Each structure stands twice: as C-alpha cells, then as structure tokens.
Amino acid sequence: MTKKTYSRAVYLAFEDEHTVDFFYRCVNDLERIVSEQSWQLDKYFQSQWCSFKPNDDGLAAFGIAFEPGKNRLYLYIKRIQPDVSYLEQWARFNKRYDQLEFLIEPRGARLEAFLPLLERAYRL
C-alpha cells in the first residue's frame, strides 16, 4: 500500500492561502523546537493536520491542525489533562482524541510558550 502524501495544493483545496502559509510556519516552528530539544520525533502530514510522533505507527505527541472550514489552526497536545495555568489560552479539551487544543492566532503565535506541555507530551 502506498502512503498518501499531502502537499500545499491539497491544503489549498479546503483552506485559504494565508491559513495554509501559517500552517507551514507553525509546523516549521514545531520542527525547530523538536530539534532544539533533541526529541526523537518525526513529522507526519495528514489530510487536516501534521503530527509529531516517534515513528509512523507510534502515537502522536502533538501537532498542528486545521479547524475545517474556519480558516484557523490549533495546536493539539496529546494525553495531557487541562492545566489551570494554561486556561487563558486553552481552547478546549477533546475527550474523543484525548488532547488539549489551543487556538493559534497568526499575530500572537509563540509555540515556545507551550514548551512545558510539549515536553510532558513527549515524555509520555
């Protein structure tokens, strides 16, 4: 079975250009954080998100996802329960996927601010 690849053109089919540009910028920022922390995670693009996980069959630690049809993104962090210190930025806890989801705004996005949560998710 051939693994499907997702390109910029695929994302542009359902999101506007600014949102897709911002998506790639956030993915690059997460990739830089992963590298700086020497975490053994690879990025995997999917139809509406990009996850960072230890291998193709492993569980994702975190990632960036499109909020379909709304031209906005969220950072998701797996297997982390809501933390009161992040409630101001916290968008929601998704029980189905066992993840915190934080809306990410282009003007205020600093993914480094989530480093403690990203590290906890990586260590799980």
C-alpha positions as CSV (number, residue, x, y, z in Angstrom):
1,M,0.0,0.0,0.0
2,T,1.4,3.4,-1.0
3,K,1.4,6.1,1.7
4,K,-0.5,9.2,0.6
5,T,1.4,12.4,0.6
6,Y,-0.1,15.8,1.3
7,S,1.1,18.9,-0.4
8,R,0.3,22.5,-0.2
9,A,-2.1,22.1,-3.1
10,V,-4.1,19.6,-1.1
11,Y,-4.5,22.0,1.8
12,L,-5.3,24.9,-0.5
13,A,-8.3,22.9,-1.8
14,F,-10.1,23.5,1.6
15,E,-8.3,26.4,3.3
16,D,-7.3,29.9,2.2
17,E,-3.7,30.7,1.3
18,H,-3.0,32.7,4.4
19,T,-4.1,29.9,6.7
20,V,-2.0,27.4,4.7
21,D,1.1,29.6,4.9
22,F,0.5,30.0,8.6
23,F,0.1,26.2,9.0
24,Y,3.5,25.6,7.4
25,R,5.1,28.3,9.5
26,C,3.7,26.6,12.7
27,V,4.9,23.2,11.5
28,N,8.4,24.7,10.9
29,D,8.3,26.3,14.4
30,L,7.4,22.9,16.0
31,E,10.1,21.2,14.0
32,R,12.7,23.7,15.2
33,I,11.5,23.2,18.8
34,V,11.8,19.4,18.4
35,S,15.3,19.8,17.0
36,E,16.4,22.2,19.7
37,Q,15.2,19.8,22.4
38,S,16.8,16.8,20.7
39,W,13.5,14.9,20.8
40,Q,13.2,11.8,18.7
41,L,10.1,12.8,16.8
42,D,9.3,12.9,13.1
43,K,6.6,15.0,11.4
44,Y,3.8,13.3,9.5
45,F,1.4,15.3,7.3
46,Q,-2.2,14.2,7.2
47,S,-5.3,15.5,5.4
48,Q,-6.0,18.2,8.0
49,W,-3.1,18.1,10.4
50,C,0.6,17.5,10.9
51,S,1.6,15.3,13.8
52,F,4.9,14.8,15.5
53,K,5.5,11.3,16.7
54,P,8.3,8.8,17.2
55,N,7.5,6.7,14.1
56,D,4.9,6.1,11.5
57,D,3.0,3.6,13.7
58,G,3.5,5.4,17.0
59,L,1.2,7.7,19.0
60,A,1.5,11.4,18.2
61,A,2.8,13.7,21.0
62,F,1.5,16.9,19.5
63,G,0.8,18.7,16.2
64,I,-0.9,21.5,14.3
65,A,-4.3,21.0,12.7
66,F,-6.8,23.0,10.6
67,E,-10.1,23.8,12.1
68,P,-12.1,22.7,8.9
69,G,-13.9,25.5,7.2
70,K,-13.0,28.2,9.7
71,N,-9.6,29.2,8.3
72,R,-7.8,28.9,11.6
73,L,-5.4,26.5,13.3
74,Y,-5.0,24.9,16.6
75,L,-2.1,23.3,18.4
76,Y,-3.0,19.9,19.9
77,I,-1.1,18.2,22.7
78,K,-2.0,14.5,23.3
79,R,-2.6,12.8,26.6
80,I,-2.3,16.0,28.7
81,Q,-5.2,17.0,31.0
82,P,-6.3,20.6,31.3
83,D,-3.8,22.6,33.4
84,V,-5.1,25.7,35.2
85,S,-2.0,27.7,34.3
86,Y,-3.0,27.5,30.6
87,L,-6.7,28.3,31.0
88,E,-6.3,31.7,29.5
89,Q,-5.0,30.2,26.2
90,W,-6.9,26.9,26.4
91,A,-9.5,26.5,23.7
92,R,-10.9,23.1,24.7
93,F,-10.2,19.6,25.8
94,N,-11.2,17.0,23.2
95,K,-12.1,13.8,25.1
96,R,-12.5,11.7,22.0
97,Y,-8.9,12.3,20.9
98,D,-7.5,12.8,24.5
99,Q,-5.9,16.1,23.6
100,L,-5.8,19.7,24.6
101,E,-6.5,22.0,21.7
102,F,-5.2,25.6,21.7
103,L,-6.3,28.1,19.0
104,I,-3.3,29.6,17.4
105,E,-3.5,33.2,16.1
106,P,-1.1,34.4,13.4
107,R,-0.2,37.6,15.2
108,G,0.3,36.1,18.6
109,A,1.6,32.6,17.9
110,R,4.6,31.7,20.1
111,L,4.7,28.0,20.3
112,E,7.6,28.2,22.6
113,A,5.2,29.3,25.3
114,F,3.8,25.7,25.2
115,L,7.2,24.1,25.8
116,P,6.4,22.6,29.2
117,L,3.3,20.9,27.9
118,L,5.0,19.8,24.7
119,E,7.8,18.2,26.8
120,R,5.3,16.4,29.1
121,A,3.5,15.0,26.0
122,Y,6.9,13.9,24.5
123,R,7.8,12.1,27.7
124,L,4.5,10.2,27.9
